[in-house]
């Protein structure tokens, strides 16, 4: 994945062979903690949704690399970690915890995490379609309305999957925060407002 600072990306992945990645409420909450730890230092999260077998993040990238301590015992030794590496660490650490919980082994997620730029000069066609819960699209000049299309798509996932009748009723997304039903735990609503993103349902 090649990121550029100042642009919006749709980051998504799903369970290997479309298998479940979240088995309980505790797992969803644990993963939101991982997002906070591994993604928020690099990006503003504009929208997010965790589904039983996949996840979606809409982020504005602020930093490509961040300094991290090389070794806990050597605070003077500092190195940097890229956003790409941080995403990989997030998924590996979550996989390790779930494999331990489920007494399993192997890959939990698909090998490649997708990160499509929403508003880059070489952007994504706004006429996307859904294939097995994963968005697909052709590379064309970006449409200024596409960030709102993606914002809506992410929040509507639980309704399309038949899990809820109202997107804001799904606990594991930013929809309830944008609908004013609860405090935001991950989404930077002020950053979303800079792009004119409005929750519509």
C-alpha positions as CSV (number, residue, x, y, z in Angstrom):
1,X,0.0,0.0,0.0
2,X,1.3,3.4,-0.9
3,X,-0.1,6.2,1.1
4,X,0.3,10.0,0.7
5,X,-0.1,12.5,3.4
6,X,-3.3,14.7,3.4
7,X,-5.4,12.2,1.4
8,X,-8.4,10.1,2.3
9,X,-8.1,6.3,2.1
10,X,-10.5,3.4,2.4
11,X,-8.7,0.6,4.3
12,X,-10.4,-2.8,4.4
13,X,-9.8,-6.4,4.8
14,X,-11.9,-9.5,5.5
15,X,-11.5,-12.9,7.1
16,X,-9.4,-15.5,5.2
17,X,-11.9,-17.5,3.1
18,X,-14.6,-15.1,4.3
19,X,-14.4,-16.6,7.8
20,X,-15.4,-14.7,10.9
21,X,-12.9,-12.4,12.5
22,X,-15.0,-11.3,15.4
23,X,-16.6,-14.0,17.7
24,X,-17.9,-11.9,20.6
25,X,-18.5,-8.3,21.7
26,X,-15.2,-8.4,23.5
27,X,-13.4,-9.1,20.2
28,X,-14.9,-6.1,18.6
29,X,-13.9,-3.9,21.5
30,X,-10.4,-5.3,21.5
31,X,-10.0,-4.5,17.8
32,X,-11.2,-0.9,18.3
33,X,-8.3,-0.7,20.9
34,X,-5.9,-1.9,18.2
35,X,-7.2,0.7,15.8
36,X,-6.6,3.4,18.4
37,X,-3.1,2.1,19.1
38,X,-1.9,1.4,15.5
39,X,-3.9,3.7,13.2
40,X,-4.8,6.9,15.1
41,X,-1.2,8.0,15.5
42,X,-1.0,8.2,11.7
43,X,-4.4,9.2,10.6
44,X,-7.8,10.8,11.4
45,X,-10.5,8.2,11.3
46,X,-13.4,9.7,9.4
47,X,-15.7,6.6,9.5
48,X,-15.4,3.0,10.5
49,X,-17.4,-0.2,10.7
50,X,-16.5,-3.7,12.0
51,X,-18.5,-6.5,10.6
52,X,-18.5,-10.2,11.6
53,X,-16.1,-11.1,8.8
54,X,-14.5,-7.8,7.6
55,X,-13.8,-4.2,8.5
56,X,-13.8,-0.8,6.9
57,X,-11.8,2.3,7.8
58,X,-12.1,5.7,6.1
59,X,-9.0,7.7,7.1
60,X,-7.2,10.9,6.3
61,X,-3.5,10.2,6.5
62,X,-1.5,12.7,8.5
63,X,1.8,10.9,8.9
64,X,3.5,8.2,6.8
65,X,6.0,7.4,9.6
66,X,6.1,7.9,13.3
67,X,9.0,7.5,15.8
68,X,8.9,4.4,18.0
69,X,11.3,3.2,20.7
70,X,13.5,0.4,19.2
71,X,13.6,-1.4,22.6
72,X,11.7,-0.7,25.8
73,X,14.9,-0.8,27.8
74,X,16.8,1.6,25.5
75,X,14.8,4.8,25.4
76,X,17.6,6.7,23.6
77,X,17.4,4.4,20.6
78,X,14.7,5.6,18.4
79,X,13.5,4.3,15.0
80,X,10.5,5.0,12.9
81,X,7.5,2.8,11.9
82,X,5.5,3.3,8.8
83,X,1.7,3.3,8.6
84,X,2.0,0.2,6.4
85,X,4.0,-1.6,9.1
86,X,1.6,-0.4,11.8
87,X,-1.4,-1.8,9.9
88,X,0.5,-5.1,9.6
89,X,1.3,-5.2,13.3
90,X,-2.3,-4.4,14.2
91,X,-3.6,-7.4,12.2
92,X,-0.9,-9.8,13.3
93,X,-1.3,-8.9,17.0
94,X,-5.1,-9.3,16.7
95,X,-4.7,-12.6,14.8
96,X,-2.4,-13.9,17.6
97,X,-5.0,-13.1,20.3
98,X,-7.9,-14.7,18.3
99,X,-5.9,-17.8,17.5
100,X,-5.1,-18.2,21.2
101,X,-8.8,-17.6,22.0
102,X,-10.1,-20.0,19.4
103,X,-7.3,-22.5,19.9
104,X,-6.5,-22.3,16.2
105,X,-3.6,-21.2,14.0
106,X,-2.8,-19.7,10.6
107,X,-4.0,-16.5,8.9
108,X,-7.1,-14.8,10.2
109,X,-7.2,-12.1,7.5
110,X,-6.7,-12.2,3.7
111,X,-3.1,-11.7,2.8
112,X,-3.4,-8.2,1.4
113,X,-5.1,-5.4,3.1
114,X,-6.6,-3.0,0.6
115,X,-6.1,0.8,0.8
116,X,-7.8,2.7,-2.0
117,X,-7.3,6.5,-2.2
118,X,-10.6,8.3,-2.3
119,X,-9.5,11.8,-3.3
120,X,-6.0,11.4,-4.9
121,X,-5.3,13.0,-8.3
122,X,-5.4,9.5,-9.7
123,X,-8.5,8.5,-7.7
124,X,-11.2,5.9,-7.6
125,X,-14.3,5.8,-9.8
126,X,-17.3,6.8,-7.6
127,X,-19.4,4.1,-9.4
128,X,-18.4,1.2,-7.1
129,X,-20.2,-2.1,-6.5
130,X,-20.2,-4.6,-3.8
131,X,-18.7,-8.0,-4.3
132,X,-18.9,-10.4,-1.3
133,X,-18.8,-7.4,1.0
134,X,-15.8,-5.8,-0.6
135,X,-15.9,-2.7,-2.7
136,X,-14.4,-2.7,-6.2
137,X,-13.7,0.1,-8.6
138,X,-11.9,1.4,-11.6
139,X,-9.1,4.0,-11.5
140,X,-10.4,7.3,-12.9
141,X,-10.3,11.0,-12.0
142,X,-11.9,11.4,-8.5
143,X,-15.5,12.6,-8.1
144,X,-15.9,15.2,-5.4
145,X,-19.0,13.4,-4.1
146,X,-17.2,10.1,-3.7
147,X,-16.1,10.6,-0.1
148,X,-19.7,11.0,0.9
149,X,-20.6,7.9,-1.1
150,X,-18.0,5.9,0.7
151,X,-19.0,7.4,4.1
152,X,-22.6,6.2,3.5
153,X,-21.5,2.8,2.2
154,X,-19.4,2.1,5.3
155,X,-22.2,3.0,7.7
156,X,-24.8,1.1,5.7
157,X,-22.9,-2.3,5.9
158,X,-24.9,-3.7,8.9
159,X,-28.2,-2.9,7.2
160,X,-27.1,-4.5,3.9
161,X,-25.9,-7.6,5.8
162,X,-29.3,-7.9,7.6
163,X,-27.8,-7.3,11.0
164,X,-29.7,-4.1,11.8
165,X,-32.6,-2.1,10.4
166,X,-30.9,1.2,11.3
167,X,-27.1,1.7,10.8
168,X,-26.9,3.7,14.0
169,X,-28.1,0.7,16.0
170,X,-25.0,-1.3,15.1
171,X,-22.6,-0.8,18.0
172,X,-19.4,-1.4,16.1
173,X,-19.3,1.6,13.7
174,X,-19.2,5.3,13.8
175,X,-22.8,5.7,12.7
176,X,-24.3,6.1,16.2
177,X,-21.8,8.8,17.0
178,X,-22.7,10.7,13.8
179,X,-26.4,10.2,14.6
180,X,-25.9,11.8,18.0
181,X,-26.7,8.6,19.9
182,X,-23.4,8.2,21.6
183,X,-20.0,9.7,22.1
184,X,-17.4,9.0,19.3
185,X,-14.8,6.5,20.4
186,X,-12.7,6.5,17.2
187,X,-14.0,8.9,14.6
188,X,-12.7,12.4,14.3
189,X,-16.0,14.1,13.6
190,X,-14.4,17.5,13.2
191,X,-12.1,16.2,10.5
192,X,-15.0,14.6,8.7
193,X,-16.9,18.0,8.8
194,X,-13.9,19.6,7.0
195,X,-14.8,17.4,4.0
196,X,-18.6,18.1,4.3
197,X,-19.3,14.5,5.3
198,X,-22.8,14.2,6.7
199,X,-24.5,11.2,8.2
200,X,-27.7,10.5,6.2
201,X,-30.2,7.9,7.0
